[in-house]
Structures are given as C-alpha cells and as structure tokens.
Amino acid sequence: TFKIINSFKLIIQPFRNFVCEFLEVHNFNIFKTVFHFFYGFWLKIFSQIFFHFCWFLLVYDDLEEDFRAIQKRKTWFNPIGHKLAAFNSLTRRLDTVQALVADCEHPSVKRMKNVEAYMNRYDTVAESICKLRMKMDDFSLIKVIGRGAFGEVQLVRHKTTQKVYAMKLLSKFEMIKRSDSAFFWEERDIMAHANSEWIVQLHFAFQDTKYLYMVMDYMPGGDLVNLMSNYDVPEKWAKFYCAEVVLALDAIHSMGFVHRDVKPDNMLLDKHGHLKLADFGTCMRMDADGLVRSDTAVGTPDYISPEVLQSQGGEGVYGRECDWWSVGVFLYEMLVGDTPFYADSLVGTYSKIMDHRNSLHFPTDIEISHNAKSLICGFLTDRTRRLGRNGVEEIKSHLFFQNDQWTFDNLRECVPPVVPELAGDDDTSNFDDVDKDESPEENFSTPKAFAGNHLPFVGFTYSRDYHLSICEGVKKYEIETTN
C-alpha cells in the first residue's frame, strides 16, 4: 500500500504543491469551490475525490516540512486553539489602540489632519479600554521591597481577590533608553510561559503611559543574600542550595535562554524555603547553535564570566556556560563568605577574573572539602573546559552532590535547611527596608513629530488565569480527540 501511495505521489506532486501553496492563504471551503468552478458541475464528484486524495497525501506525508509548518501555524480543528489565538490577538489590538492614542495625544502630533481624525474616533475608546483593563488602582501598596536601575518591586494586594503579589515596575523611558541591556520582553515571556517550579511565575502584566507592570509570585523567604548574612552557611546547606540553582538554570536553558546575571540577589526563597530564580531582565535567547551574540557586557561585576566581560565593545559569542561560571562564584561565596575575585576597585575585580587561573585561591583557615573545591574549579575555568559545557548531567553527577538525604529528582519534596517563620501572607521580615527614591523621574520628552514611544510595548499585556484555563481546555480537547 505504501509503495503504491509513494508511486502515485510522484505523479500527483505538482497538484500537491498547488494544494500546499493554496492552503497558506485560503481555507478548505474556498479550495473546494475553486475546484468545482474549474472542473464544472459535471466533474463535481471527481473533484471531490481528487480534493480528498490530495488532503490524504498531506496528512500521510508528515515528514514533509512544508505541511508540518502549516500544521504548526494553523489550528483549524482546534476551537480552543482558536480561542487562545483570538485572546492574544484581542490583547494586541487593545494595546495598539492605547499605544497609538498615547503617542498621538501631543499637540504637535495632533495638529496633523489624519492624526486628529484618528484621535476624534478612538480617544474615548482608549479611555473605555483603560477603565476596563487591569491597572495600578486594582492593587493596594503594602511596601516597597526592592529597587533597581530600571524601576522598583512592590509588595501589593489585589483588591478583588485579596491575594498578595510582588509587582515589578519598569520605566518605559528607561527600557527605550537602555534597549541594549534591558530585555523586558524576555523577562515577561520566561515568567509567563515557564512551566517550572524553579522559576518565579508571572500572573499579570499590564502597562500605562509611564510603566510596565509585572505581577509575580511573592517570595516571602527573601533572597540568598539575606540568608548568607544571617547564617554561617555549612557545606551541607551550600550543597542543597547549589543543587536547586542548578535545576533552576537548567529550566531556563531548556527554554532556550541564557540568564547572564546569576547571583544570590536573584535567588529567592518561597514560604517553604525552596529556591526560585528571578529577575530575567538580562536573559537572551540562544541561537540554534546554543550561542548568544552580544557586544555589551551585562551582569554583576563579581559574578560575570570572562567571556561575557570580553564581549564589551566587540562581537561576544558565548553560551549557557557563562551561567555555570556564576554558580561557581556563588558556591565559593557561600562557603568562604566573599566572592573569589573581589577587589577594592572594579578594574581590580575584572583583572582578577581575566587572570582567574592565577587569582583563584581558597583560604587556608576555612575548611572546604576536596569535592567542593573540585566543583568550584570546574566552574571557574575557561569556557572550553568548564563543567556543564556538555550538559547539566555532568554537573549533577559530580561527587560534591552525593548524599543520603536527597537526589535531584526529589529535591523539591525535601525540607530545606531554613524554613521561613512568617507572621502572615504579607510578612516582609526577610527584606531590608528600601529608602525612598528621591531621584527625579524621567519620562519621554514632548515630541515634535510622531515618535511611537509606546509601540514597542504592544502585546505586553498578559493574564495567567485566562491562559491557564485555555491550556486546560486544550489538554481536555486533545484527550477527547485522541480517544
């Protein structure tokens, strides 16, 4: 049967190519109509048979890239897939209306005849959209728990559900100004689409004229910086937290991203004491060859790898191994109390990193096991010889992680070394007080012509609850259709 089909495929190939090309832009009903018109009414039966046979060839030949690409782009037989696509399309359209109105409301732009016509039609529409969509007023501020170069992190409570979240505010002005080092889309996508217990989850994303807002899991246990400042971390603890970081980074790498800013500040503890990785604003998607290309050195000086440091001002090419370097620095810091390449000046730190073969030393007054030193040295070496370059399994199998209490498979079910003592869901005792920001707020200057400052953020809006309900429906639909 297969030989007959394959032989006939050679004959039918020109017609099959026509089918593929036609399916790119039309649906089946139009296709059949064209066939009926082309052959005439008296050949209607033959055209039906021919159409269905062409369709059978398309389904049968699942090894052909052209049809597989069509299948990936289309969801003809999945109404729930249509629902998700429709929701994403609606979100983008609403974002577009709001963005265009925000960019056109300046007097210098409004004077243009076409812009004025648009504003007269959509200004009130944008106001209605703003009232109906999620906004800052839907949350009550509890406390500011962090502040960075691009914005701040607030602890908030949703007024309707009374749930507590961490809300990250990013200045749109700063995102545009520092587009070479601010990867807000990567951060949003990773937290929105990651299906991992090791990654902080995004629940909502929305925006106004000044800020991007990301509403995330609140991690009341604080970060590893706080833990290391409160405890002398024994090697047993260091082994546990290092293992959790390895699993978290493997989740990021499996999604096709390099983190590039792995440090204790970005390792947060949930209410049970388990670790989750956060702050993906420096993440970059890897190419098909597993590498990223950047001419900007991003990251934190003490934790940055030599290859990332060398990328500044040139064409830097590196992969996920840069994150494993940072894990080596983190493990050293937990066991020693300082980072391995610390110096009084930034130049001194960078010099030590570039000369790591000679500058890496272990203090003689602190007891560190041979296996711990071996793992650290395996991380803090040239990228061509660095541990993890051949996959995460060679890290997991290192002797340092051998113990009789947990494995990498059941680590999440084990009781962590430190379990936070919390007074409530809004407990912030594990976070330092953040001084009030006295610096003047920068915003977009008044443009003399259409600038499109808000267009880069179209599609940023997101709701996890809606996406999860659709995904559950997709799974149910797939099970039903399979059975």
C-alpha positions, 0 to 999 in steps of 0.5 A: 500500500505504501509503495503504491501511495509513494508511486502515485505521489510522484505523479500527483506532486505538482497538484500537491504543491498547488494544494500546499501553496493554496492552503497558506492563504485560503481555507478548505471551503474556498479550495473546494469551490475553486475546484468545482468552478474549474472542473464544472458541475459535471466533474463535481464528484471527481473533484471531490475525490481528487480534493480528498486524495490530495488532503490524504497525501498531506496528512500521510506525508508528515515528514514533509516540512512544508505541511508540518509548518502549516500544521504548526501555524494553523489550528483549524480543528482546534476551537480552543486553539482558536480561542487562545489565538483570538485572546492574544490577538484581542490583547494586541489590538487593545494595546495598539489602540492605547499605544497609538492614542498615547503617542498621538495625544501631543499637540504637535502630533495632533495638529496633523489632519489624519492624526486628529481624525484618528484621535476624534474616533478612538480617544474615548475608546482608549479611555473605555479600554483603560477603565476596563483593563487591569491597572495600578488602582486594582492593587493596594501598596503594602511596601516597597521591597526592592529597587533597581536601575530600571524601576522598583518591586512592590509588595501589593494586594489585589483588591478583588481577590485579596491575594498578595503579589510582588509587582515589578515596575519598569520605566518605559523611558528607561527600557527605550533608553537602555534597549541594549541591556534591558530585555523586558520582553524576555523577562515577561515571556520566561515568567509567563510561559515557564512551566517550572517550579524553579522559576518565579511565575508571572500572573499579570502584566499590564502597562500605562503611559509611564510603566510596565507592570509585572505581577509575580509570585511573592517570595516571602523567604527573601533572597540568598543574600539575606540568608548568607548574612544571617547564617554561617552557611555549612557545606551541607546547606551550600550543597542543597542550595547549589543543587536547586540553582542548578535545576533552576538554570537548567529550566531556563536553558531548556527554554532556550535562554541564557540568564547572564546575571546569576547571583544570590540577589536573584535567588529567592526563597518561597514560604517553604524555603525552596529556591526560585530564580528571578529577575530575567531582565538580562536573559537572551535567547540562544541561537540554534547553535546554543550561542548568544551574540552580544557586544555589551557586557551585562551582569554583576561585576563579581559574578560575570564570566570572562567571556561575557566581560570580553564581549564589551565593545566587540562581537561576544559569542558565548553560551549557557556556560557563562551561567555555570561560571556564576554558580561557581562564584556563588558556591565559593561565596557561600562557603568562604563568605566573599566572592573569589575575585573581589577587589577594592576597585572594579578594574581590580575585580575584572583583572582578577577574573581575566587572570582567574587561573592565577587569582583563584585561591581558597583560604587556608583557615576555612575548611572546604572539602576536596569535592567542593573545591573540585566543583568550584574549579570546574566552574571557574575555568575557561569556557572550553573546559568548564563543567556543564559545557556538555550538559547539566548531567555532568554537573549533577553527577559530580561527587560534591552532590552525593548524599543520603538525604536527597537526589535531584529528582526529589529535591523539591519534596525535601525540607530545606535547611531554613524554613521561613517563620512568617507572621502572615501572607504579607510578612516582609521580615526577610527584606531590608527596608528600601529608602525612598527614591528621591531621584527625579523621574524621567519620562519621554520628552514632548515630541515634535513629530510622531515618535511611537514611544509606546509601540514597542510595548504592544502585546505586553499585556498578559493574564495567567488565569485566562491562559491557564484555563485555555491550556486546560481546555486544550489538554481536555480537547486533545484527550477527547480527540485522541480517544 
